[in-house]
Amino acid sequence: MDELIIRDLEASYGNNQVGIARTREARVSLEKSADALAQENGDYWLLDFVRSKDSYLLRTATSYLARAIHENLRGEPDSARLSARQAQQI
């Protein structure tokens, strides 16, 4: 589920050009994942996130966070830390 959430966060909120249909599809998938996390684990962070007001700053911060996750998974902790800090500063 983690990879699905990351992919859908990038498509829904990232500063990329995935197309309107893919963005809508990703948003629906993300909402389903958020509901599942809340119901199955009592974990509401993603549900709170997808219900928050969309904005340019939210999209930019999400893009940096997604970059940080990918860099960390590739074994690039210094780059990941920098990207996470950039998201935090927004």
KEFI-236245 format. One record per residue (C-alpha): residue number from 1; residue in three letters; chain; x, y, z. Coordinates in steps of 0.05 Angstrom, whole numbers. Layout:
N
+------+------+-------+--------+--------+--------+
| resi | resn | chain |      u |      v |      w |
+------+------+-------+--------+--------+--------+
|  NUM |  ALA |     A |      X |      Y |      Z |
...
+------+------+-------+--------+--------+--------+
//
This chain:
90
+------+------+-------+--------+--------+--------+
| resi | resn | chain |      u |      v |      w |
+------+------+-------+--------+--------+--------+
|    1 |  MET |     A |      0 |      0 |      0 |
|    2 |  ASP |     A |     58 |     48 |     13 |
|    3 |  GLU |     A |     80 |     48 |    -60 |
|    4 |  LEU |     A |      8 |     60 |    -83 |
|    5 |  ILE |     A |      0 |    118 |    -35 |
|    6 |  ILE |     A |     66 |    149 |    -57 |
|    7 |  ARG |     A |     47 |    142 |   -131 |
|    8 |  ASP |     A |    -21 |    172 |   -120 |
|    9 |  LEU |     A |      5 |    229 |    -78 |
|   10 |  GLU |     A |     53 |    247 |   -134 |
|   11 |  ALA |     A |     -1 |    243 |   -187 |
|   12 |  SER |     A |    -53 |    281 |   -145 |
|   13 |  TYR |     A |    -10 |    335 |   -114 |
|   14 |  GLY |     A |     58 |    334 |   -146 |
|   15 |  ASN |     A |     82 |    387 |   -195 |
|   16 |  ASN |     A |     81 |    340 |   -254 |
|   17 |  GLN |     A |     42 |    333 |   -318 |
|   18 |  VAL |     A |      4 |    268 |   -312 |
|   19 |  GLY |     A |    -60 |    293 |   -343 |
|   20 |  ILE |     A |   -128 |    309 |   -314 |
|   21 |  ALA |     A |   -156 |    239 |   -320 |
|   22 |  ARG |     A |    -97 |    208 |   -285 |
|   23 |  THR |     A |   -100 |    261 |   -231 |
|   24 |  ARG |     A |   -174 |    245 |   -218 |
|   25 |  GLU |     A |   -160 |    171 |   -218 |
|   26 |  ALA |     A |   -103 |    180 |   -169 |
|   27 |  ARG |     A |   -145 |    224 |   -124 |
|   28 |  VAL |     A |   -200 |    171 |   -120 |
|   29 |  SER |     A |   -149 |    117 |   -106 |
|   30 |  LEU |     A |   -116 |    161 |    -53 |
|   31 |  GLU |     A |   -183 |    173 |    -19 |
|   32 |  LYS |     A |   -197 |     98 |    -17 |
|   33 |  SER |     A |   -128 |     85 |     13 |
|   34 |  ALA |     A |   -140 |    141 |     64 |
|   35 |  ASP |     A |   -207 |    110 |     84 |
|   36 |  ALA |     A |   -175 |     41 |     90 |
|   37 |  LEU |     A |   -119 |     67 |    134 |
|   38 |  ALA |     A |   -169 |    103 |    179 |
|   39 |  GLN |     A |   -217 |     44 |    185 |
|   40 |  GLU |     A |   -166 |    -13 |    190 |
|   41 |  ASN |     A |   -111 |     21 |    231 |
|   42 |  GLY |     A |   -143 |     82 |    263 |
|   43 |  ASP |     A |    -92 |    123 |    225 |
|   44 |  TYR |     A |   -123 |    188 |    200 |
|   45 |  TRP |     A |    -63 |    227 |    175 |
|   46 |  LEU |     A |    -76 |    212 |    101 |
|   47 |  LEU |     A |   -150 |    224 |    107 |
|   48 |  ASP |     A |   -136 |    292 |    139 |
|   49 |  PHE |     A |    -86 |    306 |     84 |
|   50 |  VAL |     A |   -133 |    291 |     25 |
|   51 |  ARG |     A |   -188 |    332 |     58 |
|   52 |  SER |     A |   -144 |    393 |     65 |
|   53 |  LYS |     A |   -150 |    452 |     18 |
|   54 |  ASP |     A |   -109 |    443 |    -45 |
|   55 |  SER |     A |    -58 |    497 |    -61 |
|   56 |  TYR |     A |      5 |    511 |    -99 |
|   57 |  LEU |     A |     45 |    507 |    -34 |
|   58 |  LEU |     A |     15 |    440 |    -16 |
|   59 |  ARG |     A |     32 |    413 |    -85 |
|   60 |  THR |     A |    103 |    439 |    -80 |
|   61 |  ALA |     A |    115 |    411 |    -11 |
|   62 |  THR |     A |     86 |    343 |    -32 |
|   63 |  SER |     A |    131 |    342 |    -92 |
|   64 |  TYR |     A |    192 |    352 |    -47 |
|   65 |  LEU |     A |    168 |    299 |      1 |
|   66 |  ALA |     A |    158 |    249 |    -55 |
|   67 |  ARG |     A |    228 |    265 |    -80 |
|   68 |  ALA |     A |    255 |    253 |    -10 |
|   69 |  ILE |     A |    221 |    185 |     -6 |
|   70 |  HIS |     A |    249 |    163 |    -73 |
|   71 |  GLU |     A |    319 |    188 |    -56 |
|   72 |  ASN |     A |    317 |    151 |     11 |
|   73 |  LEU |     A |    294 |     87 |    -23 |
|   74 |  ARG |     A |    352 |     94 |    -73 |
|   75 |  GLY |     A |    401 |     98 |    -14 |
|   76 |  GLU |     A |    414 |    172 |    -20 |
|   77 |  PRO |     A |    401 |    196 |     51 |
|   78 |  ASP |     A |    436 |    263 |     44 |
|   79 |  SER |     A |    395 |    282 |    -17 |
|   80 |  ALA |     A |    332 |    256 |     17 |
|   81 |  ARG |     A |    345 |    299 |     79 |
|   82 |  LEU |     A |    355 |    361 |     35 |
|   83 |  SER |     A |    290 |    348 |     -3 |
|   84 |  ALA |     A |    252 |    336 |     62 |
|   85 |  ARG |     A |    280 |    401 |     91 |
|   86 |  GLN |     A |    258 |    439 |     29 |
|   87 |  ALA |     A |    187 |    412 |     39 |
|   88 |  GLN |     A |    189 |    431 |    113 |
|   89 |  GLN |     A |    209 |    503 |     96 |
|   90 |  ILE |     A |    147 |    514 |     54 |
+------+------+-------+--------+--------+--------+
//
